[in-house]
Amino acid sequence: MSICFVWKQLQPLVDEERKKGNIACIKYDKLVVKKPKDKNRGKRTRESSDSLNQEAQKKASKSKTPQSYTKKQTEKSTTNKLKQNQQKICLPQRLVPAGALDQNPPAKRSETFNIATLNTRTLRTQESLLELDKALENVKYDILSISEIRRVGEKITELNEYILYHKGETPGQRGVGFLIKMAMKNYIQELIGVSDRIVILNINLPRYKKPWTIIQTYAPTEQAPESESDAFYCTLSDIIKQYHNNFIIVMGDFNAQVGCREPGEELILGKYGYGKRSANGHRLIELLLQNNLTLLNTVFKKDLKTKWTWLSPDGKYKNEIDFVITNKPKFFNDTHIIKNLNFNTNHRMVRCRLKKYPTKRSRDKIKNKMTVEQHREKIDLSLIDNLKEILNSNRSAIEKYDLMIKQLSRLRKGNITKEVKFSEKTMELLKERNALIKDKSKTQEN
């Protein structure tokens, strides 16, 4: 017997039980009947004494509403709850056969793309990759950019749930890459490995007119030579200028402390900075100012105690050195830190939430201050007469249409001539000049 046939047989029994006042529903192939809860059940009936009656009278005198009204109100509330429970049981969330329940209701879709960055310290071995996979089971992410992968060469590997891309040059050092969920595979445009410190992902996210360029970086430390740091920021600035027409995200381990906002930095930093500014922090600020970028870590208000992203090996120092930067901060809902990631690293994951539905620009409200009479004064009366003549003529519809367009083209802004009014003094001067011109012409004739 099919399930639909069983449901059709049990449906009349469900209706009968509901008429009796019971709660009835079909669960799989069985009828489930429950009696409504009685609020008065369980109360003990006791003999009324004088003391109890006196207390009840005091309570009744204090209360403003009579007992009859409260009883009616409780009866109404119980009936409303029964109706709500019946509606919850009866009505499915989407279209199903008559009398059937939806066994697989649709899941809620997320309204954001989760893009994150993490310094893993190493992903050189397959065991460390499996450890990261296990740690990310309960973490929502669509794209994860990684620093210090420490895998030599440039390679793309497709696994069950994600795509791994990495770029490395020196064995056992540096290396950057991406972990991209398989659901985003069709949106990938290209993956570019610039060096073992910079990689690029160009991706066409749905509902966005322009592609997104995600740049993962691993900057030199404060102890590195200045020439190495300057060369890194020069190449990064050139890449940002190359993709300036796209929506850009620059993220990763910058090994820089930005600190709080200073005067003149309102467009690139938010109110919520953390720590003190270092030498690499000054370089990063110059990069933001040159390319009109915004540091998202400082835009959204968070607890200062939880903003750190790096812990020193001895556990004494905590700094914020992992950042997310963009040229479109309005497209992001939040930027926060994943605190309890079960992975062997002294860095914490930084995750930003990109809106799936980009915000539209608000159109400027055009207020027409001119009245109807002022508009009529602008329109030439002769034009209206010409249009009437064209409509009343014996020409074809196409000829009338062409002639009317020619006439109406006179109403364009470029063709409207504004009336110039002269003052009385200028009019007198014009008359005097005209008289002088006439006198000169008479003398020349004589």
ZICORFEN-V467902 format. One line per field, one symbol per residue. ss: DSSP state (H for helix, E for strand, - for the rest). phi: phi as a letter, one per 40 degrees, with the letter a starting at -180 (. if undefined). Layout:
ss->???
phi->???
This chain:
ss->--HHHHHHHHHHHHHHHHH---EEEEE--EEEEE---------------HHHHHHHHHHHHH----HHHHHHHHHHHHHHHHHHHHHHHH---------------------EEEEEEEE------HHHHHHHHHH-------EEEEE-----EEEEEE---EEEEEEE-------EEEEEEHHHHHHEEEEEE----EEEEEE--------EEEEEEE-------HHHHHHHHHHHHHHHHH----EEEEEEE-----E--------------E----HHHHHHHHHHHHH--EEHHH-----HHH---EE------EE--EEEEE--HHHEEEEEEE--------E-EEEEEEE----------------HHHHHHH--HHHHHHHHHHHH----HHHHHHHHHHHHHHH------------HHHHHHHHHHHHHHHHHHHHHH-
phi->.ccccccccccccccccccchccbabbfbbcbbbcccbcccgcccbccbccccccccccccccccccccccccccccccccccccccccccccacbddgbbccbccccccbbccbbbaccgabccccccccccccccbbcabbbcbbfcgbcgbabbcbcbabbbababccgbfgbabbbcccccccccabbbcacbbbbbbbcccgbcbcbbbbcbbccccccccccccccccccccccccbccccbbbahccfbbcgccbdgbccbbccbcagbcbccccccccccccbfbbcccccccbcccbccbbbcdcgcbbbbbbbbbabbcccbcababccbccacacbbcbbbbcccbcccccccccbccccccccccccccccccccccccccccccccccccccccccccccccccccbbccccccccccccccccccccccccc
